[in-house]
Amino acid sequence: AQRVTQPEKLLSVFKGAPVELKCNYSYSGSPELFWYVQYSRQRLQLLLRHISRESIKGFTADLNKGETSFHLKKPFAQEEDSAMYYCALLRQGGSEKLVFGKGTKLTVNP
Amino acid sequence: DVKVTQSSRYLVKRTGEKVFLECVQDMDHENMFWYRQDPGLGLRLIYFSYDVKMKEKGDIPEGYSVSREKKERFSLILESASTNQTSMYLCASSLRNEDRATYEQYFGPGTRLTVT
């Protein structure tokens, strides 16, 4: 079964502290993974995709196939990073449907 | 810039009513999706459409149906609304894209439906 697990519902850090949002997946083959973010009163939007190996707003995420993980990291959290974060996996079989994790609500305290 | 719009931000309906949620995208995307978003449950796919008049059930289709008569418009229908369908409903669209490096789903602002 294709599944995405985000073990933390809530994560709270102080401004300037490192932050890591965990994501684990189950998938046979080469997965395609994404992080989506939803700021307060805004629509859900793509933050980054693993295939692009990009850093967006200081966030990076590395695919670790051995640990089946795709954790999102930022070395110095900012208050504006407070949001709901979803890890997502593109389903197998040529479909263009995503499987989403249950989300982690990140709060960055001043 | 892709724009996905949803007909209502907030909707209050009574149990048993037939409810229509409308979604329109302006980027000529082939794929359109309906999700519901619930705290602690994340996003769950209700229905997916990959072309006009073509649809596939998602993970939680029970109690819902969809209609796609035009490429830009995808409607979600609650045949007989129930209180357990109170939720945030998100519409999304994506281009059918062979280049996985640029795959992205674009979301609407959501419709918060309350069934009383």
Interface residues (C-beta under 8 A of the other chain):
Chain A: Q6 K9 E32 R43 L44 Q45 L46 R49 I51 S52 Y86 L90 E96 K97 L98 F100 G101 K102 G103
Chain B: V4 N31 F33 Y35 G40 L41 G42 L43 R44 L45 F48 Y50 G58 L90 A92 S94 R96 N97 R100 A101 Y103 E104 Q105 F107 G108 P109 G110
